[in-house]
Amino acid sequence: MGYRWWQRHQREQAIARELDEANGEPLRLPEHISPRLASIASQAHQLRIELELPIRRVRAPLLSETPWARRQRCDEYDAALYEIRLSIWAWLRSLQRLDADERRLLAELGLSVQPFRKLLYGCDRTDDVWEQVLWAEAPDLDMMWAELHRTILALKRFEHALASAPTDPYR
């Protein structure tokens, strides 16, 4: 029991350190980018912070679980995944509201929504949304952490690219 606790504690501490490194201070955006793009960049930073919540909230069990404890952990995982997807969809909707020039600037900076699709359409615990089994399939926390970390880094890249956007001399 003590070893399993220590192993889980070390894993959680390593993840917390990686999250603190990835989600540092928000960047100071240059004044030459449009207010919409500045809003997109600040929303990207907020989304990075929101993505921390599920990985900090859902924990691996120390001992073998009862069916009810596993069902509760699966429900927490599913709820956290739902919140993540809702936040990402809201951010993607704000990207769709950009005008053609702002979208062109994003394309010139090499930014796209492709890195976020795996988190939106993957990471499901099971294919059956109405799963009615005694022992529910346990969530794969390592896969979830890998996808969240990849998405956090993609959002950070998005924010850095907007912060380093070239100045338009004709503006």
N, C-alpha and C positions, 0 to 999 in steps of 0.2 A: 504494500500500500504506500509506504513512504517513498519508494523508488518511483512508482508511477506518478505520485504527486510531484516529486522533484522533476521528473521528465516533462510533465505537462507545464509546470511552472517555468522551466527553462525555455520551452517552446513559446509560451505566451510572452515571456520577457524579450525573446529575440524578435518576435512579431511586433511588439510594442516599440522596440528600438527602430525597426525598419519603418514603421508608420511615422514615428517622430521625424526620421530623416526625410521621408518622402513628403510629408505634409508640413513643411516649414512655414515660414512667414509668407504672406501673399506678396507677389511682385508689385513693384511700383510701375504702373502702366504709363507709357509716354502719352503726352497730351495730343499728339497728332492723330491717333486712331479715333474712329468714330465712337460716339457714346454707346451705340449698340454693341460694338466689338469689345469695348471696355466692360460692359455689363456681362457679355459672354465670358470674358476672362475671369471676372470676379465670381460668376456663377460656377465656373470650372473649379475654382479654389474651394468654394463652399461644397461642391459635390465631392471633391476629394476628401474633405473632412467628414461628410456624411457616410462615405464608403467605409470609414473606420468602424462605425457602430456595429454592424453585424459581426465582424470578426472579433470584436471585443465582447460581444454579448453571448454568442454561441460558444460553448465550451465543450471539450471532450470529456466523457465520463471517466471517473477514477476506477470504478468497479463495474462489474457486469450490471447491466440495467434491467429493471423490471420492464415489462411491456408498456406500462403506463408512463414510466420515466422516459423511455425512448420515444413514445408518442409525443410527450411534451417537448422534448428536445427537437424532434422533427418539426413540430408545429412552430417552434421558435425560429428554426432555420428557414422554414417556408415563409414565415412572416418577414424575416429580415431580408430574404431574397426579393419578396414583393416590394418592400420599401426601397430597396436599391433600384429595382427596375422602374418604379414610379419616378424616382428622382432623375434617373437617366433619361426617361422619356420626356420629362418636363424640360430638361436641358436641351435635348434634341429638338423639341418643338421650338424653343427660342432660336436655335440655329436655322430652322426653316423660315423664320420670320425675317431673316436678313435679306437685304436687297441684292441685286445682281452684282454690283461692284464689291460689296463686302464678301459675298461668296467667292468671287474671283480672287480677292486678296487671300482668302483662306486656302484656295486651291494653289495659288502661287507659293504660299508658305508650306505647302505639302501637308495640309491638315485635312483629314477626312473623318467620317463617322465609323469607318470599318473596325477600328480597334474595340468599339463598344458593342458590336453585334454578338460576340461570343458570350458576354455577360448577360445580354438581353435574352438570348435564345438558348443558352447553355446553362450549366450549373444546376440543372434540376436534380432533385434527389431521386425522383422516380418518374416514369412515363405516365403512370396512372394517377390522375389528379383526384380520383375518388377511392383511393387505396383503403381497403377495409381488411387489413390483415392484422393478426395479433402482434407479430414482430415486424414493425415497419423497417424499411431499409434505412440504415443510419446515414446521415449526411457525410459526405466526404469533405471534411474541413480543410485538408491540405489542398485539394483541388479548388475549393472556394477561395482560400487565401491566395493561391497562385493567380487566379483570375482577377481577384480584387487588386492585388499588387500590380499586375500588368495594366489594369484599367487606371489605377491611381497614377502610374508613371505616364500613361498616355495623356491623361488630363494635365499633368504637370508639363509635358511637352507642348500641349495645346496652349497652355498659359504662357510658357516661355516664348513660344513662337510669336504670339500676339504682342508680348512685351518687347520683342526685338524686331518688330515689323519696321521695314524701311520707311523713312520719312518721305512723303509725297511732296515734291518741291512746288507743285502747282496748286496746293491746297490753301 
